[in-house]
Amino acid sequence: MEQKAVESTPSQFLKEKIQTLNEEAFALRFTDFQQALHLAETSLALIGDNPDLLAEKAFALNAKGIAHYTLGDDANAVDCFQESLRLARVIDDKEKEAAFLCSIGIVHLRRQETEAAISLFEASLALCQKFGFSKTEAVVLNNLGNAFIDQKRFADALACHEKRLNAKEKMNDERGENCLFGKFSLCAFGVRQFGACIRLANQGRAIAEKLGEKCSMATVYLNLGKVYAKRNS
């Protein structure tokens, strides 16, 4: 019995080390891309082909994929995300599956492969809504709304961003709300609802002022100017 306890210790130590590497890689994925990449690769080297660490491997691959994506390396990003998705399905982790479908969709969206992106976002959204993954759902709705904006499907985009705003209000995320009011304004502009556009832009401006985000405020004023010019033309 004592020998068994000794044998299990390295495995627990390894899991904890991998978890720390994964968390650090994920935290740095948008700020220090090369370090995030290094940490994720270190984690993956420790994991190897261990069948008991598939969840950790999926997480590390996702962090690595995000770092590749941020560095502009779409091909390697997709490879990482697709392998993450495969592993999520193997371990039947629906929340990870939804997140990784969205990640692949984001790459397609940047490539301007909008139909493929929408298909992936909708598959992700279906999982989120079925199982109640509210945080992931907010991310998916944002990206699906952006894809609809790219297609000038402003009514569909507006519906997505309205749903996301409801989620952001529940999470008390004012920064997310500020960005969303800008997107609402863009959608309203697209369907020539200039009164709504001005009202929504001003709501975004109020939040930007409250948060002290001067750059956001400048963008709002610029967009308001465009609306007034268009309305009076």
N, C-alpha and C positions, 0 to 999 in steps of 0.2 A: 504493500500500500504506500509505503514511504517513497519507494522508487518511482511509482506512478506520479506522485506529486512533483518530483524533481523533473520528470520528463515533460510535464505539462507547462512548466514555468517558461522555457524558451518560446513556446508557441504564444503564450499570453504576452510576453515581452515583445515578440515580433509584431503581433497585432497592434499593440499600443504604439510601437514605433511607426508602423505604416499609417495608422490613424493620424498621428501627429504630422507626418510628412504630407498626407493628403489634405489635412485642414490648412496647413501653411501654404501649400500650392494653390488651393482654392482661394484663400484670402489674398494672394498676390496676383491672381490671374489677370487683373486689369491694370495693375500698377507696376509690377516688376516681372515682365513676361518671361524673360530669360531665366530668372530664378524660379519662377513657377514651373517652367518647363523642366528645369534641373531637378526640382523636388519631386515632381510627378514621375520622372524617369527613374529616379532613385527608388521611389516606392514600388514602381512596376518591376524593377530588378529584384527587389526583395520578395515580391509576391511570386514571381515566376509563373509556374503552371499549377500552383497549389489550388486544388479544387475547393478548399475550405475558405478561400479568400476571394471569391468571385465578386462579392459586393464591393469589397475594397478595391479590387482591380477595376471595376466599372467606374467607381468614383475617381480613381487616379487617371484613367483614360479620359474621362470627361474634363478634368482640370487641365490635362495636357492638350486636349482638343481646343479648349477655350484659349489657352496661351497661343497655340498655332493660329487660331482664327484672328486674335488680336494683332499678331505679327503679320497678318495678311497671307498666311499660308493655308489657303482653303482646302487644298487637296489632302494635306496631312490632318487638318481639322476634321474633315468628313470621315477619313479612315478611323480616327479615334472615336468619333461620335457613333459611327456605325457598329464598331466593336463593343462600345459601351451599351448600345441598344440591344445587341445580341445577348450580352451577358445579363442584362436586366430581364430579358425574356426567359433566359435559362433559369434564373433564380425566382422568377415570377414576382418581380418588384414593379408593380404598376406605376408607382409614383416616379421611379427612375425612368421607366419606359416613356412616360409622358414627357418628362424633362428632356430626355435625349432625342425624342422625335422633334421637339421644338428646336433643339440645338442644330439638328441637321437642316431643319427648315430655315433657320436664320442664315446659314451659309448659302442655301439656294436663293434666298431673298437678295443677298448681297451680289450674287452672280446674275441677278435680274431674271432668274428662272422662277417667275412669280407663281405660275400654276402649280409647279412642284412644291414650292414653299407653302402655298395655301393648303394643299392636300395633306401635308405633314402637320401643319398647325391644327387643322380640323380633326385629324386623328388624335393628336395630343389633347385637344380641348375635350373631345368625347370622353377620354379616360379621366380627365380632371373632373368633369361634371358628373360622371358615373360614380367616382369614388370620393369626391369631395376634397380634391387637392387645391385649396383656395389660393395659396401663394403661387403655385405653378400656373394656375389658371389665369391669374392676373398678368403674368409674363407672356403667356400664350396669346391672350386677348390683345395685348399691346402689339405683338408682332403680326398677328392676323390683321389687325386694324391698319398697320403700316403697309401690309401687302395690298389691302383693298385700296388704300390711298394711291399706291403705285399704279393700280389699274383704273384709277379715277372712279372707283365705286364708292362714292362719298357717303351714301346712305348706309351701306353695309359697314364702312369704316366707323361711322358715327355710332352705330349700334354696338360695335365691339368696344369702343373707347368709353361709352356710357356704362357698359357692364364693368369695365375695368375701374372706372371712377367709383362705382359703388363698392367694389372690393377694396380700393385704396382708402375710401372713407371709413370702412370698417376697421382697417389696419391703422387708421389715424396717420397716414403718410402724406403730409402736405407737399413734400417735394414732388412726389408722384402726381399729386393733383395739379400742381403748377404746370408740369409737362403736358398733362392731359388736356387742360384747358386750351393750350396752344394747338393741340391736334383737333379738338372740337372746332376751334376757330377756323382752321384750315379746311375741315370738312364742310362747314357752313359756307365758307367762301366758294368752295367748289360747286355747291348747288345754288349759288347766288342768293343765299339768305343773309344779306349784309347786316341787317339789324341783329340777328342772332350772333353773327360773327363778332360784331363790336361788343356785344354783351359778354360773350364768352372770353374774348381777349381781355376785357377789363377785369373779369374774375381772376384770370391768370395773373394779371398785373398786380392785383391786390395781394395775392399770395406771395408773389415775387418780392413785393415791397416789404411784406411782413418778415420774410426770410432774409431780406437784405441782399438779394441776388440781382446785382446791377446788370449783369449780362442778360439775364432773362428779361428784365424790365426793358432794356434797350431793344431786344428782339420784338417784344410786344408792341412797343411804340412804332417800330418800323412796319410791322404787319398792319397795325391800325391805320397808318398812313396810306398803305396800299389799298385797304378796304375803302377808305373815304375817297381816294382818287378814283377807284373803280366805280363806286356808287354814284359819283357825281359826273362820270364821263358819259 
